[in-house]
């Protein structure tokens, strides 16, 4: 088996659990034999207990580091995830975010194994999103080739962001997999990696929302495309401003759509900004 394939299988080597629907087991709790039973949202889940596992291979260390890292990224995006991911039957919104970004985890695992990215430093601990933003904005071999999804749902949304500094304006264009309709709300996530004079990293995020009106929908030329401008959200342009003593190092954004009527959400990923 090729080494890289073995490594990828190792990264995805999760412990399996079973959801039990049996009158014999019923509302099982505690342990029986090699199984441990617990109740989650009205369901009985059986998981095999680990008898003894003290192994700590390099692959396992990488897997654990990447998983912990993406949990910290999810925490950084907590406000957005609360709007953009639905709580599943058996998991939280944060778990849904991590599940949706398996490809990004595999990419990051490869970078860590090759020594191109380190996850044992202060940036990883206190500004994990900064590592993602730098990779998304990188060029050449360092550029992140896997998508980072910040929303997930039945729809698809492709977003592009144009910044015109001379006009102090930002235009966020959203192409949706269906026509825009009443009840649609556009959410815009802006993320920034900034550094201070000592080179210390900090991350900044802001989530904007714009509720489409009947007039907006009537004025749309292409029914599945809509543009939110900084005139419509006054603070949209100023969110790029950095505090005194800080420098903007990298940034990214994404726009997704939710409908208040049917509850549908659009899947979208982080994109770089085009600055003119």
HELIX and SHEET records of a PDB file:
HELIX    1   1 UNK A    3  UNK A   11  1                                   9    
HELIX    2   2 UNK A   58  UNK A   76  1                                  19    
HELIX    3   3 UNK A   78  UNK A   84  1                                   7    
HELIX    4   4 UNK A   93  UNK A  100  1                                   8    
HELIX    5   5 UNK A  102  UNK A  113  1                                  12    
HELIX    6   6 UNK A  122  UNK A  126  1                                   5    
HELIX    7   7 UNK A  128  UNK A  137  1                                  10    
HELIX    8   8 UNK A  140  UNK A  142  5                                   3    
HELIX    9   9 UNK A  165  UNK A  167  5                                   3    
HELIX   10  10 UNK A  214  UNK A  219  1                                   6    
HELIX   11  11 UNK A  235  UNK A  238  1                                   4    
SHEET    1   A 4 UNK A  17  UNK A  20  0                                        
SHEET    2   A 4 UNK A  43  UNK A  48 -1                                        
SHEET    3   A 4 UNK A  35  UNK A  40 -1                                        
SHEET    4   A 4 UNK A  30  UNK A  32 -1                                        
SHEET    1   B 5 UNK A 149  UNK A 151  0                                        
SHEET    2   B 5 UNK A 266  UNK A 269 -1                                        
SHEET    3   B 5 UNK A 155  UNK A 164  1                                        
SHEET    4   B 5 UNK A 169  UNK A 176 -1                                        
SHEET    5   B 5 UNK A 225  UNK A 229 -1                                        
SHEET    1   C 4 UNK A 149  UNK A 151  0                                        
SHEET    2   C 4 UNK A 266  UNK A 269 -1                                        
SHEET    3   C 4 UNK A 155  UNK A 164  1                                        
SHEET    4   C 4 UNK A 273  UNK A 275  1                                        
SHEET    1   D 3 UNK A 201  UNK A 211  0                                        
SHEET    2   D 3 UNK A 184  UNK A 196 -1                                        
SHEET    3   D 3 UNK A 246  UNK A 259 -1                                        
END                                                                             
